[in-house]
Amino acid sequence: MKKDFNFVTSKNNLIRGTIFYNNNPEKLPCVFIIHGFKGFKDWGYVPFFSQELADNGFFVVTFNFSHNGIGDNMFEFTELDKFANNTISLEVSELDELIEFYNSGGFGFDGKKNSIGLIGHSRGGAIALIQIKESIENHNNSNIKALALWGTIATFERYTEHQVEYWRKQGYLEVINTRTNQVMRLNKVLLEDFELNKERFNLLNCISEINIPILIVHGEQDLTVQLNEAYQLYNASNKDLTELVVIPSAGHTFNIVHPYEGSNPQFEQVKARTIDFLIKHLSKN
């Protein structure tokens, strides 16, 4: 079963999402899938993998962050003004509110009794790391029991000094969406958010303080997020609880494209390792 939902955050921002489940959602462990930079909930493999997770006994939540640039048209970036004003802090708060929405009965049942797993791709994995670390500190959302990091960044410092200087002076930085050829602005608010929260957004510190099972999956040929970042995350983590899987001959999206053209041997490995991990760690307590 697949159902769309809308959720309005405390900042009055709209999150559009979709849930997947086969039956008795109140009895199922829950999995949130968190998209990355220039990602969205209907990109490529996401709906198909979400249904596969549902077929394996999970209640699955996919969603678009309110400022990811996707609006009423679920497949095109039409809200470039919001994209330009997105921040790391905003995404962390929205993930936290959405998990609380699930836990407090937003989908028609009490979610607190069910285990939760998070799957974050690229920057989405970084957002999950911060959210989980802060949940531990604040003693909330304690039913998060597992985290899968796909192609996840180890640092938000991804721009040269020249780019940062230009960004600060000009008030914005432009990036190209290679799929759509759109020029997409990042306003200075993103840079300022990071500079004000460097310690909070230290991802290696975050992963070092998380004591739940973590699966790190990374493509051997990832040119967007280099493989050494996966090793940095792994080396900073609690290795008794963390597993690193390197997928040979795989890029940043594990050789999946959008629009979706079907799976491949690399992505089949990613799915199998992730589903086994979630089944192992999200079984009913």
QUIJO-V462793 format. One record per backbone hydrogen bond with DSSP energy under -1.0 kcal/mol. NH is the residue of the N-H (numbers start at 1). CO is the residue of the C=O. If there is no record, write none. Layout:
NH,CO ; NH,CO
//
This chain:
3,19 ; 5,17 ; 7,15 ; 9,13 ; 12,9 ; 15,7 ; 17,5 ; 18,62 ; 19,3 ; 20,60 ; 21,1 ; 27,24 ; 28,25 ; 30,115 ; 31,59 ; 32,117 ; 33,61 ; 34,119 ; 39,36 ; 43,40 ; 46,43 ; 49,45 ; 50,46 ; 51,47 ; 52,48 ; 53,49 ; 54,50 ; 55,51 ; 57,54 ; 58,53 ; 59,29 ; 60,20 ; 61,31 ; 62,18 ; 64,16 ; 68,65 ; 76,73 ; 78,69 ; 78,76 ; 79,69 ; 83,79 ; 84,80 ; 86,83 ; 91,87 ; 92,88 ; 93,89 ; 94,90 ; 95,91 ; 96,92 ; 97,93 ; 98,94 ; 99,95 ; 100,96 ; 101,97 ; 102,98 ; 103,99 ; 104,100 ; 105,102 ; 106,101 ; 108,105 ; 112,103 ; 114,111 ; 116,143 ; 117,30 ; 118,146 ; 119,32 ; 120,148 ; 121,34 ; 122,150 ; 124,121 ; 126,122 ; 127,123 ; 128,124 ; 129,125 ; 130,126 ; 131,127 ; 132,128 ; 133,129 ; 134,130 ; 135,131 ; 136,132 ; 137,133 ; 138,134 ; 140,135 ; 144,141 ; 145,116 ; 146,116 ; 147,213 ; 148,118 ; 149,215 ; 150,120 ; 151,217 ; 158,156 ; 164,160 ; 165,161 ; 166,162 ; 167,163 ; 168,164 ; 169,165 ; 170,166 ; 171,167 ; 173,186 ; 175,184 ; 177,182 ; 181,177 ; 184,175 ; 186,173 ; 187,84 ; 188,171 ; 190,187 ; 192,188 ; 193,189 ; 194,190 ; 195,191 ; 196,192 ; 201,197 ; 202,199 ; 203,201 ; 206,202 ; 207,203 ; 208,204 ; 209,206 ; 210,207 ; 214,241 ; 215,147 ; 216,243 ; 217,149 ; 218,245 ; 220,247 ; 221,250 ; 222,219 ; 229,226 ; 231,227 ; 232,228 ; 233,229 ; 234,230 ; 235,231 ; 236,232 ; 239,237 ; 241,238 ; 243,214 ; 245,216 ; 247,218 ; 250,247 ; 254,251 ; 256,253 ; 268,264 ; 269,265 ; 270,266 ; 271,267 ; 272,268 ; 273,269 ; 274,270 ; 275,271 ; 276,272 ; 277,273 ; 278,274 ; 279,275 ; 280,276 ; 281,277 ; 282,278
//
